[in-house]
């Protein structure tokens, strides 16, 4: 296992509910083709994002399965 430490920064956190990987892939597509390009207030601020998976519900096919995508951001210049 490898540990990666992220610097202190702001994060845009996107919740995703639904079967995985379909809903998570759709969310990632929306983030990078819609939210980031159209958002005038924030821009991406790093070279890695975080995907969080529900540790309590391991059934990724569950329609209520919960994931998150964390994108490092900063105020746009």
C-alpha positions as CSV (number, residue, x, y, z in Angstrom):
1,X,0.0,0.0,0.0
2,X,1.1,3.5,-0.7
3,X,0.1,6.7,1.3
4,X,-0.4,9.9,-0.7
5,X,-0.8,13.1,1.3
6,X,-2.7,15.9,-0.3
7,X,-1.9,19.5,0.5
8,X,-4.4,21.6,2.4
9,X,-6.8,22.9,-0.2
10,X,-10.5,23.4,-1.2
11,X,-12.4,20.4,-2.6
12,X,-15.5,20.3,-4.7
13,X,-17.4,17.2,-3.4
14,X,-20.0,15.5,-5.7
15,X,-22.4,13.0,-4.2
16,X,-23.5,10.1,-6.3
17,X,-26.3,7.6,-5.6
18,X,-27.0,4.6,-7.7
19,X,-25.4,1.4,-9.1
20,X,-21.7,1.5,-9.6
21,X,-19.8,1.9,-11.9
22,X,-22.5,3.3,-14.3
23,X,-23.6,6.2,-12.1
24,X,-20.1,7.1,-11.0
25,X,-18.9,7.1,-14.6
26,X,-21.8,9.3,-15.6
27,X,-21.0,11.7,-12.7
28,X,-17.3,11.9,-13.7
29,X,-18.3,12.7,-17.3
30,X,-20.6,15.5,-16.1
31,X,-18.0,17.0,-13.8
32,X,-15.3,17.2,-16.5
33,X,-17.5,18.1,-19.5
34,X,-20.0,20.4,-17.8
35,X,-19.2,21.5,-14.3
36,X,-15.5,22.4,-14.6
37,X,-15.7,24.0,-18.1
38,X,-18.8,26.0,-17.3
39,X,-17.9,27.0,-13.7
40,X,-16.4,30.5,-13.8
41,X,-15.8,30.6,-10.0
42,X,-13.5,27.6,-9.6
43,X,-10.8,25.8,-11.5
44,X,-9.1,22.4,-11.0
45,X,-6.1,22.7,-8.6
46,X,-4.4,19.4,-8.7
47,X,-3.4,16.4,-10.6
48,X,-5.5,13.8,-8.7
49,X,-9.1,13.4,-7.6
50,X,-10.6,11.1,-5.0
51,X,-13.4,8.6,-5.4
52,X,-15.0,7.6,-2.1
53,X,-17.0,4.3,-1.9
54,X,-19.6,3.5,0.8
55,X,-17.8,1.2,3.3
56,X,-21.1,0.1,4.9
57,X,-23.0,-1.0,1.8
58,X,-20.8,-3.2,-0.3
59,X,-23.5,-4.0,-2.9
60,X,-22.4,-1.8,-5.8
61,X,-25.5,-2.8,-7.8
62,X,-27.8,-1.3,-5.1
63,X,-29.9,1.6,-6.5
64,X,-29.0,3.4,-3.2
65,X,-25.3,2.7,-3.3
66,X,-23.4,5.9,-2.3
67,X,-20.2,7.2,-3.8
68,X,-18.5,10.6,-3.9
69,X,-16.0,12.3,-6.2
70,X,-13.7,14.9,-4.7
71,X,-12.0,17.3,-7.0
72,X,-9.3,19.7,-5.7
73,X,-10.2,23.3,-6.7
74,X,-9.1,26.9,-6.3
75,X,-10.8,30.2,-7.0
76,X,-10.5,31.1,-10.7
77,X,-8.2,33.9,-11.6
